[in-house]
Amino acid sequence: MLVIVLLAAFFAVGYYNLTAVELIAAVLIFSWIIVFLRTAGSVTAPAVTDGASAEAS
């Protein structure tokens, strides 16, 4: 969030153009979504690594 606000400030000053700000913001948001989905998926689906331990339970 802070990075996006900083980019908006750079855009207001004229250091970045709008295309660069939108591109960096999109990459940050898309990366956050990927990390969120991986984390949410790992919490809901426990992995069974050994078939023998599953049968013993």
PQR file with spaces between the fields and no chain letter, atoms N, CA, C, O and H, PARSE charges and radii, in Angstrom:
ATOM       1  N    MET     1       0.824   -1.192    0.000 -0.4000 1.5000
ATOM       2  CA   MET     1       0.000    0.000    0.000 -0.0000 2.0000
ATOM       3  C    MET     1       0.866    1.254    0.000  0.5500 1.7000
ATOM       4  O    MET     1       0.602    2.216   -0.721 -0.5500 1.4000
ATOM       5  N    LEU     2       1.897    1.217    0.819 -0.4000 1.5000
ATOM       6  CA   LEU     2       2.787    2.366    0.908 -0.0000 2.0000
ATOM       7  C    LEU     2       3.511    2.612   -0.414  0.5500 1.7000
ATOM       8  O    LEU     2       3.758    3.757   -0.793 -0.5500 1.4000
ATOM       9  H    LEU     2       2.111    0.436    1.405  0.4000 1.0000
ATOM      10  N    VAL     3       3.845    1.537   -1.105 -0.4000 1.5000
ATOM      11  CA   VAL     3       4.532    1.682   -2.393 -0.0000 2.0000
ATOM      12  C    VAL     3       3.619    2.367   -3.407  0.5500 1.7000
ATOM      13  O    VAL     3       4.073    3.209   -4.182 -0.5500 1.4000
ATOM      14  H    VAL     3       3.644    0.607   -0.798  0.4000 1.0000
ATOM      15  N    ILE     4       2.340    2.012   -3.404 -0.4000 1.5000
ATOM      16  CA   ILE     4       1.405    2.616   -4.341 -0.0000 2.0000
ATOM      17  C    ILE     4       1.219    4.107   -4.039  0.5500 1.7000
ATOM      18  O    ILE     4       1.122    4.925   -4.954 -0.5500 1.4000
ATOM      19  H    ILE     4       1.971    1.329   -2.774  0.4000 1.0000
ATOM      20  N    VAL     5       1.170    4.449   -2.760 -0.4000 1.5000
ATOM      21  CA   VAL     5       1.064    5.865   -2.382 -0.0000 2.0000
ATOM      22  C    VAL     5       2.325    6.619   -2.802  0.5500 1.7000
ATOM      23  O    VAL     5       2.241    7.744   -3.293 -0.5500 1.4000
ATOM      24  H    VAL     5       1.249    3.785   -2.016  0.4000 1.0000
ATOM      25  N    LEU     6       3.475    6.011   -2.613 -0.4000 1.5000
ATOM      26  CA   LEU     6       4.736    6.628   -3.033 -0.0000 2.0000
ATOM      27  C    LEU     6       4.770    6.821   -4.547  0.5500 1.7000
ATOM      28  O    LEU     6       5.225    7.857   -5.031 -0.5500 1.4000
ATOM      29  H    LEU     6       3.543    5.097   -2.214  0.4000 1.0000
ATOM      30  N    LEU     7       4.294    5.836   -5.288 -0.4000 1.5000
ATOM      31  CA   LEU     7       4.238    5.975   -6.747 -0.0000 2.0000
ATOM      32  C    LEU     7       3.287    7.091   -7.159  0.5500 1.7000
ATOM      33  O    LEU     7       3.563    7.819   -8.112 -0.5500 1.4000
ATOM      34  H    LEU     7       3.925    4.994   -4.894  0.4000 1.0000
ATOM      35  N    ALA     8       2.172    7.230   -6.451 -0.4000 1.5000
ATOM      36  CA   ALA     8       1.245    8.324   -6.760 -0.0000 2.0000
ATOM      37  C    ALA     8       1.906    9.677   -6.513  0.5500 1.7000
ATOM      38  O    ALA     8       1.684   10.629   -7.261 -0.5500 1.4000
ATOM      39  H    ALA     8       1.947    6.639   -5.677  0.4000 1.0000
ATOM      40  N    ALA     9       2.722    9.757   -5.458 -0.4000 1.5000
ATOM      41  CA   ALA     9       3.445   11.002   -5.191 -0.0000 2.0000
ATOM      42  C    ALA     9       4.467   11.280   -6.299  0.5500 1.7000
ATOM      43  O    ALA     9       4.615   12.422   -6.735 -0.5500 1.4000
ATOM      44  H    ALA     9       2.903    8.984   -4.850  0.4000 1.0000
ATOM      45  N    PHE    10       5.161   10.251   -6.748 -0.4000 1.5000
ATOM      46  CA   PHE    10       6.114   10.425   -7.852 -0.0000 2.0000
ATOM      47  C    PHE    10       5.399   10.853   -9.124  0.5500 1.7000
ATOM      48  O    PHE    10       5.929   11.644   -9.904 -0.5500 1.4000
ATOM      49  H    PHE    10       5.040    9.324   -6.394  0.4000 1.0000
ATOM      50  N    PHE    11       4.185   10.325   -9.336 -0.4000 1.5000
ATOM      51  CA   PHE    11       3.409   10.725  -10.503 -0.0000 2.0000
ATOM      52  C    PHE    11       2.996   12.195  -10.402  0.5500 1.7000
ATOM      53  O    PHE    11       3.037   12.923  -11.394 -0.5500 1.4000
ATOM      54  H    PHE    11       3.754    9.682   -8.702  0.4000 1.0000
ATOM      55  N    ALA    12       2.602   12.625   -9.211 -0.4000 1.5000
ATOM      56  CA   ALA    12       2.175   14.016   -9.019 -0.0000 2.0000
ATOM      57  C    ALA    12       3.329   14.979   -9.253  0.5500 1.7000
ATOM      58  O    ALA    12       3.132   16.078   -9.772 -0.5500 1.4000
ATOM      59  H    ALA    12       2.570   12.033   -8.406  0.4000 1.0000
ATOM      60  N    VAL    13       4.533   14.569   -8.870 -0.4000 1.5000
ATOM      61  CA   VAL    13       5.718   15.417   -9.058 -0.0000 2.0000
ATOM      62  C    VAL    13       6.151   15.425  -10.522  0.5500 1.7000
ATOM      63  O    VAL    13       6.719   16.406  -11.002 -0.5500 1.4000
ATOM      64  H    VAL    13       4.693   13.676   -8.448  0.4000 1.0000
ATOM      65  N    GLY    14       5.879   14.328  -11.226 -0.4000 1.5000
ATOM      66  CA   GLY    14       6.281   14.240  -12.624 -0.0000 2.0000
ATOM      67  C    GLY    14       7.453   13.313  -12.849  0.5500 1.7000
ATOM      68  O    GLY    14       8.009   13.270  -13.946 -0.5500 1.4000
ATOM      69  H    GLY    14       5.417   13.531  -10.836  0.4000 1.0000
ATOM      70  N    TYR    15       7.841   12.562  -11.814 -0.4000 1.5000
ATOM      71  CA   TYR    15       8.979   11.638  -11.936 -0.0000 2.0000
ATOM      72  C    TYR    15       8.593   10.396  -12.731  0.5500 1.7000
ATOM      73  O    TYR    15       9.390    9.912  -13.534 -0.5500 1.4000
ATOM      74  H    TYR    15       7.390   12.597  -10.923  0.4000 1.0000
ATOM      75  N    TYR    16       7.389    9.872  -12.522 -0.4000 1.5000
ATOM      76  CA   TYR    16       6.868    8.730  -13.264 -0.0000 2.0000
ATOM      77  C    TYR    16       5.667    9.180  -14.085  0.5500 1.7000
ATOM      78  O    TYR    16       4.980   10.143  -13.742 -0.5500 1.4000
ATOM      79  H    TYR    16       6.742   10.265  -11.869  0.4000 1.0000
ATOM      80  N    ASN    17       5.429    8.453  -15.188 -0.4000 1.5000
ATOM      81  CA   ASN    17       4.201    8.708  -15.930 -0.0000 2.0000
ATOM      82  C    ASN    17       3.126    7.717  -15.460  0.5500 1.7000
ATOM      83  O    ASN    17       3.423    6.788  -14.709 -0.5500 1.4000
ATOM      84  H    ASN    17       5.986    7.671  -15.467  0.4000 1.0000
ATOM      85  N    LEU    18       1.911    7.914  -15.893 -0.4000 1.5000
ATOM      86  CA   LEU    18       0.787    7.116  -15.405 -0.0000 2.0000
ATOM      87  C    LEU    18       0.924    5.648  -15.790  0.5500 1.7000
ATOM      88  O    LEU    18       0.501    4.774  -15.033 -0.5500 1.4000
ATOM      89  H    LEU    18       1.670    8.669  -16.503  0.4000 1.0000
ATOM      90  N    THR    19       1.496    5.365  -16.934 -0.4000 1.5000
ATOM      91  CA   THR    19       1.664    3.979  -17.367 -0.0000 2.0000
ATOM      92  C    THR    19       2.570    3.214  -16.415  0.5500 1.7000
ATOM      93  O    THR    19       2.274    2.072  -16.066 -0.5500 1.4000
ATOM      94  H    THR    19       1.840    6.075  -17.549  0.4000 1.0000
ATOM      95  N    ALA    20       3.662    3.823  -15.993 -0.4000 1.5000
ATOM      96  CA   ALA    20       4.580    3.166  -15.062 -0.0000 2.0000
ATOM      97  C    ALA    20       3.916    2.937  -13.709  0.5500 1.7000
ATOM      98  O    ALA    20       4.100    1.882  -13.100 -0.5500 1.4000
ATOM      99  H    ALA    20       3.902    4.752  -16.276  0.4000 1.0000
ATOM     100  N    VAL    21       3.156    3.903  -13.238 -0.4000 1.5000
ATOM     101  CA   VAL    21       2.466    3.761  -11.954 -0.0000 2.0000
ATOM     102  C    VAL    21       1.450    2.632  -12.030  0.5500 1.7000
ATOM     103  O    VAL    21       1.383    1.811  -11.114 -0.5500 1.4000
ATOM     104  H    VAL    21       3.007    4.760  -13.732  0.4000 1.0000
ATOM     105  N    GLU    22       0.667    2.567  -13.084 -0.4000 1.5000
ATOM     106  CA   GLU    22      -0.327    1.509  -13.232 -0.0000 2.0000
ATOM     107  C    GLU    22       0.328    0.141  -13.371  0.5500 1.7000
ATOM     108  O    GLU    22      -0.174   -0.839  -12.821 -0.5500 1.4000
ATOM     109  H    GLU    22       0.721    3.234  -13.827  0.4000 1.0000
ATOM     110  N    LEU    23       1.433    0.059  -14.091 -0.4000 1.5000
ATOM     111  CA   LEU    23       2.116   -1.213  -14.282 -0.0000 2.0000
ATOM     112  C    LEU    23       2.672   -1.742  -12.965  0.5500 1.7000
ATOM     113  O    LEU    23       2.499   -2.919  -12.650 -0.5500 1.4000
ATOM     114  H    LEU    23       1.840    0.856  -14.538  0.4000 1.0000
ATOM     115  N    ILE    24       3.327   -0.899  -12.205 -0.4000 1.5000
ATOM     116  CA   ILE    24       3.906   -1.325  -10.927 -0.0000 2.0000
ATOM     117  C    ILE    24       2.797   -1.682   -9.936  0.5500 1.7000
ATOM     118  O    ILE    24       2.921   -2.666   -9.207 -0.5500 1.4000
ATOM     119  H    ILE    24       3.468    0.058  -12.460  0.4000 1.0000
ATOM     120  N    ALA    25       1.734   -0.914   -9.898 -0.4000 1.5000
ATOM     121  CA   ALA    25       0.614   -1.217   -9.001 -0.0000 2.0000
ATOM     122  C    ALA    25      -0.043   -2.545   -9.384  0.5500 1.7000
ATOM     123  O    ALA    25      -0.402   -3.328   -8.504 -0.5500 1.4000
ATOM     124  H    ALA    25       1.633   -0.115  -10.490  0.4000 1.0000
ATOM     125  N    ALA    26      -0.201   -2.804  -10.652 -0.4000 1.5000
ATOM     126  CA   ALA    26      -0.807   -4.062  -11.099 -0.0000 2.0000
ATOM     127  C    ALA    26       0.063   -5.254  -10.731  0.5500 1.7000
ATOM     128  O    ALA    26      -0.447   -6.288  -10.302 -0.5500 1.4000
ATOM     129  H    ALA    26       0.090   -2.168  -11.367  0.4000 1.0000
ATOM     130  N    VAL    27       1.371   -5.115  -10.897 -0.4000 1.5000
ATOM     131  CA   VAL    27       2.282   -6.206  -10.524 -0.0000 2.0000
ATOM     132  C    VAL    27       2.224   -6.468   -9.029  0.5500 1.7000
ATOM     133  O    VAL    27       2.209   -7.625   -8.608 -0.5500 1.4000
ATOM     134  H    VAL    27       1.785   -4.274  -11.246  0.4000 1.0000
ATOM     135  N    LEU    28       2.190   -5.418   -8.217 -0.4000 1.5000
ATOM     136  CA   LEU    28       2.101   -5.595   -6.769 -0.0000 2.0000
ATOM     137  C    LEU    28       0.798   -6.272   -6.365  0.5500 1.7000
ATOM     138  O    LEU    28       0.804   -7.188   -5.542 -0.5500 1.4000
ATOM     139  H    LEU    28       2.202   -4.478   -8.558  0.4000 1.0000
ATOM     140  N    ILE    29      -0.306   -5.834   -6.931 -0.4000 1.5000
ATOM     141  CA   ILE    29      -1.606   -6.414   -6.581 -0.0000 2.0000
ATOM     142  C    ILE    29      -1.695   -7.860   -7.050  0.5500 1.7000
ATOM     143  O    ILE    29      -2.193   -8.712   -6.314 -0.5500 1.4000
ATOM     144  H    ILE    29      -0.311   -5.091   -7.599  0.4000 1.0000
ATOM     145  N    PHE    30      -1.225   -8.152   -8.252 -0.4000 1.5000
ATOM     146  CA   PHE    30      -1.257   -9.517   -8.773 -0.0000 2.0000
ATOM     147  C    PHE    30      -0.371  -10.439   -7.943  0.5500 1.7000
ATOM     148  O    PHE    30      -0.733  -11.587   -7.687 -0.5500 1.4000
ATOM     149  H    PHE    30      -0.821   -7.460   -8.849  0.4000 1.0000
ATOM     150  N    SER    31       0.792   -9.937   -7.523 -0.4000 1.5000
ATOM     151  CA   SER    31       1.681  -10.738   -6.670 -0.0000 2.0000
ATOM     152  C    SER    31       1.028  -11.019   -5.326  0.5500 1.7000
ATOM     153  O    SER    31       1.150  -12.125   -4.799 -0.5500 1.4000
ATOM     154  H    SER    31       1.086   -9.005   -7.731  0.4000 1.0000
ATOM     155  N    TRP    32       0.337  -10.031   -4.765 -0.4000 1.5000
ATOM     156  CA   TRP    32      -0.347  -10.238   -3.491 -0.0000 2.0000
ATOM     157  C    TRP    32      -1.441  -11.290   -3.636  0.5500 1.7000
ATOM     158  O    TRP    32      -1.621  -12.118   -2.743 -0.5500 1.4000
ATOM     159  H    TRP    32       0.238   -9.133   -5.193  0.4000 1.0000
ATOM     160  N    ILE    33      -2.166  -11.269   -4.738 -0.4000 1.5000
ATOM     161  CA   ILE    33      -3.224  -12.254   -4.958 -0.0000 2.0000
ATOM     162  C    ILE    33      -2.644  -13.659   -5.053  0.5500 1.7000
ATOM     163  O    ILE    33      -3.218  -14.597   -4.500 -0.5500 1.4000
ATOM     164  H    ILE    33      -2.020  -10.596   -5.464  0.4000 1.0000
ATOM     165  N    ILE    34      -1.524  -13.823   -5.739 -0.4000 1.5000
ATOM     166  CA   ILE    34      -0.880  -15.133   -5.855 -0.0000 2.0000
ATOM     167  C    ILE    34      -0.456  -15.648   -4.487  0.5500 1.7000
ATOM     168  O    ILE    34      -0.708  -16.807   -4.159 -0.5500 1.4000
ATOM     169  H    ILE    34      -1.057  -13.061   -6.188  0.4000 1.0000
ATOM     170  N    VAL    35       0.185  -14.801   -3.687 -0.4000 1.5000
ATOM     171  CA   VAL    35       0.619  -15.214   -2.353 -0.0000 2.0000
ATOM     172  C    VAL    35      -0.584  -15.535   -1.477  0.5500 1.7000
ATOM     173  O    VAL    35      -0.547  -16.506   -0.722 -0.5500 1.4000
ATOM     174  H    VAL    35       0.389  -13.860   -3.954  0.4000 1.0000
ATOM     175  N    PHE    36      -1.643  -14.746   -1.561 -0.4000 1.5000
ATOM     176  CA   PHE    36      -2.848  -14.997   -0.770 -0.0000 2.0000
ATOM     177  C    PHE    36      -3.477  -16.339   -1.128  0.5500 1.7000
ATOM     178  O    PHE    36      -3.858  -17.101   -0.239 -0.5500 1.4000
ATOM     179  H    PHE    36      -1.672  -13.957   -2.175  0.4000 1.0000
ATOM     180  N    LEU    37      -3.590  -16.635   -2.422 -0.4000 1.5000
ATOM     181  CA   LEU    37      -4.207  -17.891   -2.836 -0.0000 2.0000
ATOM     182  C    LEU    37      -3.362  -19.093   -2.433  0.5500 1.7000
ATOM     183  O    LEU    37      -3.907  -20.124   -2.039 -0.5500 1.4000
ATOM     184  H    LEU    37      -3.280  -16.017   -3.144  0.4000 1.0000
ATOM     185  N    ARG    38      -2.052  -18.977   -2.524 -0.4000 1.5000
ATOM     186  CA   ARG    38      -1.189  -20.078   -2.084 -0.0000 2.0000
ATOM     187  C    ARG    38      -1.316  -20.305   -0.589  0.5500 1.7000
ATOM     188  O    ARG    38      -1.359  -21.450   -0.137 -0.5500 1.4000
ATOM     189  H    ARG    38      -1.610  -18.139   -2.844  0.4000 1.0000
ATOM     190  N    THR    39      -1.376  -19.231    0.182 -0.4000 1.5000
ATOM     191  CA   THR    39      -1.503  -19.357    1.628 -0.0000 2.0000
ATOM     192  C    THR    39      -2.867  -19.924    2.000  0.5500 1.7000
ATOM     193  O    THR    39      -2.953  -20.810    2.851 -0.5500 1.4000
ATOM     194  H    THR    39      -1.342  -18.301   -0.186  0.4000 1.0000
ATOM     195  N    ALA    40      -3.912  -19.438    1.389 -0.4000 1.5000
ATOM     196  CA   ALA    40      -5.255  -19.936    1.685 -0.0000 2.0000
ATOM     197  C    ALA    40      -5.396  -21.398    1.275  0.5500 1.7000
ATOM     198  O    ALA    40      -6.067  -22.168    1.963 -0.5500 1.4000
ATOM     199  H    ALA    40      -3.842  -18.719    0.698  0.4000 1.0000
ATOM     200  N    GLY    41      -4.783  -21.784    0.183 -0.4000 1.5000
ATOM     201  CA   GLY    41      -4.841  -23.172   -0.263 -0.0000 2.0000
ATOM     202  C    GLY    41      -4.070  -24.112    0.638  0.5500 1.7000
ATOM     203  O    GLY    41      -4.478  -25.258    0.823 -0.5500 1.4000
ATOM     204  H    GLY    41      -4.239  -21.158   -0.376  0.4000 1.0000
ATOM     205  N    SER    42      -2.976  -23.659    1.196 -0.4000 1.5000
ATOM     206  CA   SER    42      -2.179  -24.520    2.066 -0.0000 2.0000
ATOM     207  C    SER    42      -2.843  -24.717    3.418  0.5500 1.7000
ATOM     208  O    SER    42      -2.597  -25.722    4.085 -0.5500 1.4000
ATOM     209  H    SER    42      -2.645  -22.727    1.046  0.4000 1.0000
ATOM     210  N    VAL    43      -3.680  -23.775    3.833 -0.4000 1.5000
ATOM     211  CA   VAL    43      -4.365  -23.911    5.117 -0.0000 2.0000
ATOM     212  C    VAL    43      -5.523  -24.898    5.000  0.5500 1.7000
ATOM     213  O    VAL    43      -5.757  -25.676    5.925 -0.5500 1.4000
ATOM     214  H    VAL    43      -3.880  -22.959    3.292  0.4000 1.0000
ATOM     215  N    THR    44      -6.246  -24.883    3.893 -0.4000 1.5000
ATOM     216  CA   THR    44      -7.447  -25.695    3.776 -0.0000 2.0000
ATOM     217  C    THR    44      -7.174  -27.110    3.299  0.5500 1.7000
ATOM     218  O    THR    44      -8.004  -27.990    3.530 -0.5500 1.4000
ATOM     219  H    THR    44      -6.056  -24.251    3.142  0.4000 1.0000
ATOM     220  N    ALA    45      -6.062  -27.369    2.652 -0.4000 1.5000
ATOM     221  CA   ALA    45      -5.792  -28.693    2.109 -0.0000 2.0000
ATOM     222  C    ALA    45      -4.479  -29.234    2.656  0.5500 1.7000
ATOM     223  O    ALA    45      -3.419  -28.948    2.100 -0.5500 1.4000
ATOM     224  H    ALA    45      -5.387  -26.655    2.465  0.4000 1.0000
ATOM     225  N    PRO    46      -4.527  -30.012    3.738 -0.5600 1.5000
ATOM     226  CA   PRO    46      -3.289  -30.585    4.249  0.2800 2.0000
ATOM     227  C    PRO    46      -2.758  -31.657    3.290  0.5500 1.7000
ATOM     228  O    PRO    46      -3.518  -32.463    2.752 -0.5500 1.4000
ATOM     229  N    ALA    47      -1.477  -31.645    3.098 -0.4000 1.5000
ATOM     230  CA   ALA    47      -0.862  -32.577    2.157 -0.0000 2.0000
ATOM     231  C    ALA    47      -0.526  -33.892    2.845  0.5500 1.7000
ATOM     232  O    ALA    47      -0.002  -33.894    3.960 -0.5500 1.4000
ATOM     233  H    ALA    47      -0.860  -30.990    3.536  0.4000 1.0000
ATOM     234  N    VAL    48      -0.820  -35.002    2.195 -0.4000 1.5000
ATOM     235  CA   VAL    48      -0.434  -36.325    2.678 -0.0000 2.0000
ATOM     236  C    VAL    48       0.788  -36.747    1.891  0.5500 1.7000
ATOM     237  O    VAL    48       0.713  -36.956    0.680 -0.5500 1.4000
ATOM     238  H    VAL    48      -1.246  -35.001    1.290  0.4000 1.0000
ATOM     239  N    THR    49       1.915  -36.873    2.575 -0.4000 1.5000
ATOM     240  CA   THR    49       3.159  -37.163    1.865 -0.0000 2.0000
ATOM     241  C    THR    49       3.454  -38.651    1.816  0.5500 1.7000
ATOM     242  O    THR    49       4.189  -39.092    0.933 -0.5500 1.4000
ATOM     243  H    THR    49       1.977  -36.704    3.558  0.4000 1.0000
ATOM     244  N    ASP    50       2.906  -39.444    2.736 -0.4000 1.5000
ATOM     245  CA   ASP    50       3.231  -40.857    2.798 -0.0000 2.0000
ATOM     246  C    ASP    50       1.939  -41.664    2.819  0.5500 1.7000
ATOM     247  O    ASP    50       1.105  -41.477    3.704 -0.5500 1.4000
ATOM     248  H    ASP    50       2.309  -39.085    3.453  0.4000 1.0000
ATOM     249  N    GLY    51       1.770  -42.556    1.855 -0.4000 1.5000
ATOM     250  CA   GLY    51       0.566  -43.356    1.805 -0.0000 2.0000
ATOM     251  C    GLY    51       0.444  -44.323    2.965  0.5500 1.7000
ATOM     252  O    GLY    51      -0.668  -44.629    3.396 -0.5500 1.4000
ATOM     253  H    GLY    51       2.448  -42.708    1.136  0.4000 1.0000
ATOM     254  N    ALA    52       1.578  -44.816    3.488 -0.4000 1.5000
ATOM     255  CA   ALA    52       1.541  -45.780    4.578 -0.0000 2.0000
ATOM     256  C    ALA    52       1.038  -45.126    5.866  0.5500 1.7000
ATOM     257  O    ALA    52       0.302  -45.752    6.628 -0.5500 1.4000
ATOM     258  H    ALA    52       2.482  -44.567    3.138  0.4000 1.0000
ATOM     259  N    SER    53       1.423  -43.885    6.112 -0.4000 1.5000
ATOM     260  CA   SER    53       0.965  -43.219    7.337 -0.0000 2.0000
ATOM     261  C    SER    53      -0.522  -42.910    7.265  0.5500 1.7000
ATOM     262  O    SER    53      -1.184  -42.851    8.301 -0.5500 1.4000
ATOM     263  H    SER    53       2.021  -43.376    5.492  0.4000 1.0000
ATOM     264  N    ALA    54      -1.062  -42.713    6.070 -0.4000 1.5000
ATOM     265  CA   ALA    54      -2.488  -42.461    5.928 -0.0000 2.0000
ATOM     266  C    ALA    54      -3.299  -43.712    6.205  0.5500 1.7000
ATOM     267  O    ALA    54      -4.394  -43.641    6.764 -0.5500 1.4000
ATOM     268  H    ALA    54      -0.525  -42.761    5.229  0.4000 1.0000
ATOM     269  N    GLU    55      -2.746  -44.886    5.802 -0.4000 1.5000
ATOM     270  CA   GLU    55      -3.437  -46.130    6.042 -0.0000 2.0000
ATOM     271  C    GLU    55      -3.396  -46.538    7.500  0.5500 1.7000
ATOM     272  O    GLU    55      -4.335  -47.171    7.983 -0.5500 1.4000
ATOM     273  H    GLU    55      -1.857  -44.943    5.348  0.4000 1.0000
ATOM     274  N    ALA    56      -2.325  -46.189    8.222 -0.4000 1.5000
ATOM     275  CA   ALA    56      -2.173  -46.566    9.612 -0.0000 2.0000
ATOM     276  C    ALA    56      -3.116  -45.804   10.525  0.5500 1.7000
ATOM     277  O    ALA    56      -3.421  -46.270   11.622 -0.5500 1.4000
ATOM     278  H    ALA    56      -1.562  -45.675    7.829  0.4000 1.0000
ATOM     279  N    SER    57      -3.579  -44.648   10.096 -0.4000 1.5000
ATOM     280  CA   SER    57      -4.434  -43.823   10.958 -0.0000 2.0000
ATOM     281  C    SER    57      -5.816  -44.373   11.143  0.5500 1.7000
ATOM     282  O    SER    57      -6.630  -43.773   11.845 -0.5500 1.4000
ATOM     283  H    SER    57      -3.331  -44.269    9.204  0.4000 1.0000
